């Protein structure tokens, strides 16, 4: 069997019999960095076609097909396992999965994302699904490594009504569009500020800060070029007209002199 990572955090991992530790530590069997995982976040127990996943603390956020793992849970081919922010699907080694008549979990794009617009998280995007806890603690769904961030700073919940953000009694507070909040409904375009880190609520596919900045620069250059073209056109046109007029007058004068008309008039 193997683990497939649909979001591309790491390449597919072949799994064999034994204990397989998954975490952020370099000593783990499957190492996943910068995704809020503990050193050893979960352990896979593989014995032939049988597989279980276990955690040593319920603070470890692990789910199988949307159900939280408490202690240990069976995992079978086709199951979707979510460890902190990391999605992984268990596949059989064969190119085609066997049909066991179980409902397949389809990976859907999130309706909302959180995009960093300042500091170390500028340009980074975090999908928002269900309950998302943000903070400095490694167990948070979005781990923010900054001294001004509380261990569990704020929580964003996605439900049928939309988005709700709640401050988790943080030391430096949670702000939305510059206003300190305790709990508030969010909408697309709102700015969320935790200490000095700022994020925007967006939908997948919306332009990030880099793209927007480049578009603004391009628009300004286009406006300047059009303006210069409009300003330069009268000057160029007038110069051509004057040159043409002088050429015509000069030619006419030369012709008059050459033909002797000018001498006749003066005589």
DRENDO-1510 file (C-alpha; in Angstrom, 1 decimal, always signed):
<recs>
REC; n; res; u; v; w
REC; 1; UNK; +0.0; +0.0; +0.0 .
REC; 2; UNK; +1.0; +3.6; -0.3 .
REC; 3; UNK; +0.0; +7.1; +1.0 .
REC; 4; UNK; -1.0; +9.7; -1.6 .
REC; 5; UNK; -0.8; +13.4; -0.7 .
REC; 6; UNK; -3.3; +15.2; -2.9 .
REC; 7; UNK; -2.0; +18.7; -1.9 .
REC; 8; UNK; +1.5; +17.8; -2.8 .
REC; 9; UNK; +3.2; +18.3; +0.5 .
REC; 10; UNK; +5.5; +15.4; -0.2 .
REC; 11; UNK; +5.7; +12.6; -2.8 .
REC; 12; UNK; +3.7; +9.4; -2.5 .
REC; 13; UNK; +5.1; +7.1; +0.2 .
REC; 14; UNK; +5.1; +3.3; +0.0 .
REC; 15; UNK; +4.3; +1.7; +3.3 .
REC; 16; UNK; +5.4; -1.7; +4.5 .
REC; 17; UNK; +4.9; -3.9; +7.6 .
REC; 18; UNK; +5.9; -2.4; +10.9 .
REC; 19; UNK; +5.5; +0.9; +12.8 .
REC; 20; UNK; +5.7; +4.1; +10.7 .
REC; 21; UNK; +6.0; +7.4; +12.5 .
REC; 22; UNK; +4.6; +10.5; +10.8 .
REC; 23; UNK; +5.7; +13.9; +12.1 .
REC; 24; UNK; +7.9; +17.0; +11.7 .
REC; 25; UNK; +11.0; +15.4; +13.3 .
REC; 26; UNK; +13.9; +14.4; +11.0 .
REC; 27; UNK; +13.8; +11.1; +12.9 .
REC; 28; UNK; +10.3; +10.3; +11.8 .
REC; 29; UNK; +9.7; +7.7; +9.0 .
REC; 30; UNK; +7.6; +10.1; +7.0 .
REC; 31; UNK; +8.8; +13.7; +7.6 .
REC; 32; UNK; +6.4; +16.6; +6.8 .
REC; 33; UNK; +7.6; +20.1; +7.7 .
REC; 34; UNK; +5.8; +23.4; +8.3 .
REC; 35; UNK; +2.3; +22.0; +8.6 .
REC; 36; UNK; +1.7; +22.2; +12.3 .
REC; 37; UNK; +2.7; +18.6; +13.0 .
REC; 38; UNK; +4.3; +17.4; +16.2 .
REC; 39; UNK; +7.7; +15.7; +16.2 .
REC; 40; UNK; +5.8; +12.4; +16.1 .
REC; 41; UNK; +2.2; +13.3; +15.3 .
REC; 42; UNK; +0.8; +9.8; +14.6 .
REC; 43; UNK; +1.9; +6.2; +14.0 .
REC; 44; UNK; +0.8; +3.8; +11.4 .
REC; 45; UNK; +0.7; +0.1; +12.4 .
REC; 46; UNK; +0.9; -2.1; +9.3 .
REC; 47; UNK; +0.6; -5.8; +9.2 .
REC; 48; UNK; +0.0; -7.2; +5.8 .
REC; 49; UNK; -3.4; -5.9; +4.6 .
REC; 50; UNK; -4.3; -4.7; +8.1 .
REC; 51; UNK; -3.5; -1.1; +9.1 .
REC; 52; UNK; -4.3; +1.1; +12.1 .
REC; 53; UNK; -3.3; +4.7; +13.0 .
REC; 54; UNK; -2.7; +5.7; +16.6 .
REC; 55; UNK; -1.9; +8.9; +18.6 .
REC; 56; UNK; -0.4; +9.2; +22.0 .
REC; 57; UNK; -2.4; +12.3; +22.9 .
REC; 58; UNK; -5.9; +13.4; +22.0 .
REC; 59; UNK; -4.4; +16.8; +21.5 .
REC; 60; UNK; -3.0; +15.4; +18.2 .
REC; 61; UNK; -5.5; +16.3; +15.5 .
REC; 62; UNK; -6.0; +13.2; +13.3 .
REC; 63; UNK; -9.2; +12.1; +11.5 .
REC; 64; UNK; -10.1; +9.2; +9.3 .
REC; 65; UNK; -12.9; +9.9; +6.8 .
REC; 66; UNK; -13.9; +12.9; +8.9 .
REC; 67; UNK; -14.0; +11.1; +12.3 .
REC; 68; UNK; -11.5; +12.1; +14.9 .
REC; 69; UNK; -9.1; +9.4; +16.1 .
REC; 70; UNK; -9.1; +8.8; +19.8 .
REC; 71; UNK; -6.3; +6.4; +20.7 .
REC; 72; UNK; -6.4; +4.1; +17.7 .
REC; 73; UNK; -8.5; +3.6; +14.5 .
REC; 74; UNK; -8.5; +1.1; +11.6 .
REC; 75; UNK; -7.5; +2.5; +8.2 .
REC; 76; UNK; -8.3; +0.8; +4.9 .
REC; 77; UNK; -7.5; +1.5; +1.3 .
REC; 78; UNK; -9.5; +4.4; +0.0 .
REC; 79; UNK; -9.7; +6.1; +3.4 .
REC; 80; UNK; -8.9; +9.8; +3.7 .
REC; 81; UNK; -6.6; +10.6; +6.7 .
REC; 82; UNK; -6.1; +14.2; +7.8 .
REC; 83; UNK; -3.2; +14.9; +10.1 .
REC; 84; UNK; -3.2; +18.5; +11.3 .
REC; 85; UNK; -3.4; +20.3; +7.9 .
REC; 86; UNK; -2.1; +17.4; +5.8 .
REC; 87; UNK; -4.5; +15.3; +3.7 .
REC; 88; UNK; -3.4; +11.8; +2.7 .
REC; 89; UNK; -5.2; +9.0; +1.0 .
REC; 90; UNK; -4.5; +5.3; +1.5 .
REC; 91; UNK; -4.1; +3.5; -1.8 .
REC; 92; UNK; -3.4; -0.1; -2.8 .
REC; 93; UNK; -0.1; -0.6; -4.5 .
REC; 94; UNK; -1.8; -1.5; -7.8 .
REC; 95; UNK; -2.5; +1.3; -10.2 .
REC; 96; UNK; -6.3; +0.6; -9.8 .
REC; 97; UNK; -8.1; +0.4; -6.5 .
REC; 98; UNK; -10.4; -2.5; -5.9 .
REC; 99; UNK; -14.1; -1.7; -5.7 .
REC; 100; UNK; -15.3; -2.7; -2.2 .
REC; 101; UNK; -18.6; -0.9; -2.6 .
REC; 102; UNK; -17.7; +1.7; +0.0 .
REC; 103; UNK; -18.4; +5.4; -0.6 .
REC; 104; UNK; -15.3; +7.3; -1.8 .
REC; 105; UNK; -14.3; +10.6; -0.2 .
REC; 106; UNK; -14.0; +13.2; -2.9 .
REC; 107; UNK; -11.5; +15.9; -2.2 .
REC; 108; UNK; -13.3; +19.2; -2.8 .
REC; 109; UNK; -11.7; +22.6; -3.0 .
REC; 110; UNK; -12.2; +24.8; +0.1 .
REC; 111; UNK; -14.8; +27.5; -0.3 .
REC; 112; UNK; -12.5; +29.9; +1.6 .
REC; 113; UNK; -8.7; +30.4; +2.1 .
REC; 114; UNK; -6.6; +32.5; +4.3 .
REC; 115; UNK; -3.8; +34.3; +2.5 .
REC; 116; UNK; -0.9; +36.0; +4.3 .
REC; 117; UNK; -0.2; +39.6; +3.3 .
REC; 118; UNK; +2.6; +40.5; +5.7 .
REC; 119; UNK; +5.7; +39.1; +7.5 .
REC; 120; UNK; +7.0; +35.6; +7.0 .
REC; 121; UNK; +3.6; +34.4; +5.8 .
REC; 122; UNK; +3.3; +36.9; +2.9 .
REC; 123; UNK; +1.7; +35.1; -0.1 .
REC; 124; UNK; +1.1; +31.8; +1.8 .
REC; 125; UNK; -2.4; +30.3; +1.5 .
REC; 126; UNK; -4.1; +28.2; +4.1 .
REC; 127; UNK; -7.4; +26.3; +3.2 .
REC; 128; UNK; -10.3; +26.9; +5.6 .
REC; 129; UNK; -12.4; +23.8; +6.4 .
REC; 130; UNK; -14.5; +23.1; +9.4 .
REC; 131; UNK; -12.7; +24.4; +12.5 .
REC; 132; UNK; -9.3; +25.9; +12.0 .
REC; 133; UNK; -7.3; +26.9; +15.1 .
REC; 134; UNK; -4.4; +29.4; +14.6 .
REC; 135; UNK; -1.6; +29.9; +17.1 .
REC; 136; UNK; +2.0; +29.3; +18.1 .
REC; 137; UNK; +1.4; +25.7; +19.4 .
REC; 138; UNK; +2.5; +22.9; +17.1 .
REC; 139; UNK; -0.9; +21.3; +17.5 .
REC; 140; UNK; -2.7; +24.2; +15.9 .
REC; 141; UNK; -4.1; +23.7; +12.4 .
REC; 142; UNK; -2.2; +26.8; +11.3 .
REC; 143; UNK; +1.0; +27.1; +13.3 .
REC; 144; UNK; +2.3; +30.7; +13.4 .
REC; 145; UNK; +5.9; +30.9; +14.6 .
REC; 146; UNK; +5.9; +34.4; +16.0 .
REC; 147; UNK; +6.5; +35.6; +19.6 .
REC; 148; UNK; +3.5; +37.9; +19.6 .
REC; 149; UNK; +1.1; +35.0; +18.8 .
REC; 150; UNK; -0.5; +33.1; +21.7 .
REC; 151; UNK; -0.2; +29.3; +21.8 .
REC; 152; UNK; -3.9; +29.1; +20.7 .
REC; 153; UNK; -4.7; +32.6; +19.4 .
REC; 154; UNK; -7.9; +32.5; +17.3 .
REC; 155; UNK; -10.3; +30.1; +15.7 .
REC; 156; UNK; -12.0; +30.3; +12.3 .
REC; 157; UNK; -15.1; +28.1; +11.8 .
REC; 158; UNK; -16.6; +27.3; +8.4 .
REC; 159; UNK; -20.3; +26.2; +8.4 .
REC; 160; UNK; -23.4; +26.6; +6.4 .
REC; 161; UNK; -23.8; +30.2; +7.5 .
REC; 162; UNK; -20.3; +31.2; +6.3 .
REC; 163; UNK; -17.2; +32.1; +8.4 .
REC; 164; UNK; -16.9; +33.0; +12.0 .
REC; 165; UNK; -13.7; +34.0; +13.8 .
REC; 166; UNK; -13.3; +33.8; +17.6 .
REC; 167; UNK; -10.5; +35.1; +19.7 .
REC; 168; UNK; -9.2; +32.4; +22.1 .
REC; 169; UNK; -8.3; +34.8; +25.0 .
REC; 170; UNK; -5.1; +35.7; +23.2 .
REC; 171; UNK; -2.6; +38.1; +24.9 .
REC; 172; UNK; -2.4; +40.6; +21.9 .
REC; 173; UNK; -5.9; +40.2; +20.6 .
REC; 174; UNK; -7.5; +39.4; +17.3 .
REC; 175; UNK; -8.5; +42.2; +14.9 .
REC; 176; UNK; -10.7; +42.3; +11.8 .
REC; 177; UNK; -10.4; +45.3; +9.5 .
REC; 178; UNK; -8.6; +47.1; +12.3 .
REC; 179; UNK; -11.2; +46.5; +15.0 .
REC; 180; UNK; -10.5; +44.3; +18.0 .
REC; 181; UNK; -13.1; +41.5; +18.2 .
REC; 182; UNK; -14.1; +38.7; +20.5 .
REC; 183; UNK; -16.3; +36.9; +17.9 .
REC; 184; UNK; -17.4; +38.0; +14.5 .
REC; 185; UNK; -18.9; +36.8; +11.1 .
REC; 186; UNK; -16.3; +37.2; +8.4 .
REC; 187; UNK; -16.8; +37.9; +4.7 .
REC; 188; UNK; -14.5; +37.6; +1.6 .
REC; 189; UNK; -12.1; +40.5; +1.6 .
REC; 190; UNK; -11.9; +41.0; +5.4 .
REC; 191; UNK; -8.4; +41.5; +6.9 .
REC; 192; UNK; -7.6; +39.4; +9.9 .
REC; 193; UNK; -4.7; +40.6; +12.1 .
REC; 194; UNK; -3.0; +38.6; +14.8 .
REC; 195; UNK; -0.3; +40.7; +16.5 .
REC; 196; UNK; +1.7; +42.0; +13.5 .
REC; 197; UNK; +0.6; +39.2; +11.1 .
REC; 198; UNK; -2.1; +40.1; +8.6 .
REC; 199; UNK; -4.2; +37.8; +6.5 .
REC; 200; UNK; -7.0; +38.2; +3.9 .
REC; 201; UNK; -10.1; +36.1; +3.7 .
REC; 202; UNK; -10.4; +35.0; +0.0 .
REC; 203; UNK; -11.9; +32.3; -2.2 .
REC; 204; UNK; -9.7; +29.9; -4.2 .
REC; 205; UNK; -8.4; +31.5; -7.4 .
REC; 206; UNK; -8.5; +35.1; -6.2 .
REC; 207; UNK; -5.4; +37.1; -7.0 .
REC; 208; UNK; -2.8; +37.3; -4.2 .
REC; 209; UNK; -0.9; +40.4; -3.1 .
REC; 210; UNK; +1.9; +39.8; -5.6 .
REC; 211; UNK; -0.4; +39.5; -8.6 .
REC; 212; UNK; -2.5; +42.5; -7.5 .
REC; 213; UNK; +0.6; +44.6; -7.1 .
REC; 214; UNK; +1.9; +43.6; -10.5 .
REC; 215; UNK; -1.5; +44.4; -12.1 .
REC; 216; UNK; -1.5; +47.8; -10.5 .
REC; 217; UNK; +2.0; +48.5; -11.8 .
REC; 218; UNK; +1.0; +47.4; -15.3 .
REC; 219; UNK; -2.1; +49.6; -15.3 .
REC; 220; UNK; -0.1; +52.6; -14.2 .
REC; 221; UNK; +2.5; +52.0; -17.0 .
REC; 222; UNK; -0.3; +51.7; -19.5 .
REC; 223; UNK; -1.9; +55.0; -18.3 .
REC; 224; UNK; +1.5; +56.8; -18.5 .
REC; 225; UNK; +2.1; +55.5; -22.0 .
REC; 226; UNK; -1.3; +56.6; -23.2 .
REC; 227; UNK; -0.9; +60.0; -21.5 .
REC; 228; UNK; +2.5; +60.5; -23.2 .
REC; 229; UNK; +1.2; +59.5; -26.5 .
REC; 230; UNK; -1.7; +62.1; -26.2 .
REC; 231; UNK; +0.7; +64.8; -25.1 .
REC; 232; UNK; +3.3; +64.1; -27.8 .
REC; 233; UNK; +0.9; +63.9; -30.7 .
REC; 234; UNK; +0.1; +67.6; -31.0 .
REC; 235; UNK; +3.8; +68.6; -30.8 .
REC; 236; UNK; +4.7; +66.1; -33.5 .
REC; 237; UNK; +1.8; +67.1; -35.7 .
REC; 238; UNK; +2.5; +70.8; -35.4 .
REC; 239; UNK; +6.2; +70.3; -36.3 .
REC; 240; UNK; +5.3; +68.4; -39.4 .
REC; 241; UNK; +2.8; +71.0; -40.5 .
REC; 242; UNK; +5.3; +73.8; -40.0 .
REC; 243; UNK; +8.0; +71.9; -42.0 .
REC; 244; UNK; +5.5; +71.2; -44.8 .
REC; 245; UNK; +4.4; +74.8; -44.9 .
REC; 246; UNK; +8.0; +76.1; -45.0 .
REC; 247; UNK; +8.9; +73.6; -47.8 .
REC; 248; UNK; +5.9; +74.7; -49.9 .
REC; 249; UNK; +6.7; +78.4; -49.4 .
REC; 250; UNK; +10.4; +77.9; -50.1 .
REC; 251; UNK; +9.6; +76.0; -53.2 .
REC; 252; UNK; +7.1; +78.6; -54.4 .
REC; 253; UNK; +9.6; +81.5; -53.8 .
REC; 254; UNK; +12.3; +79.6; -55.7 .
REC; 255; UNK; +10.0; +79.1; -58.7 .
REC; 256; UNK; +9.0; +82.7; -58.8 .
REC; 257; UNK; +12.6; +83.9; -58.7 .
REC; 258; UNK; +13.7; +81.3; -61.3 .
REC; 259; UNK; +11.0; +82.3; -63.7 .
REC; 260; UNK; +11.8; +86.0; -63.4 .
REC; 261; UNK; +8.5; +87.1; -62.1 .
REC; 262; UNK; +10.0; +88.7; -59.1 .
REC; 263; UNK; +12.4; +90.8; -61.3 .
REC; 264; UNK; +9.4; +92.0; -63.4 .
REC; 265; UNK; +7.5; +93.0; -60.4 .
REC; 266; UNK; +10.5; +94.9; -58.9 .
REC; 267; UNK; +11.4; +96.5; -62.2 .
</recs>
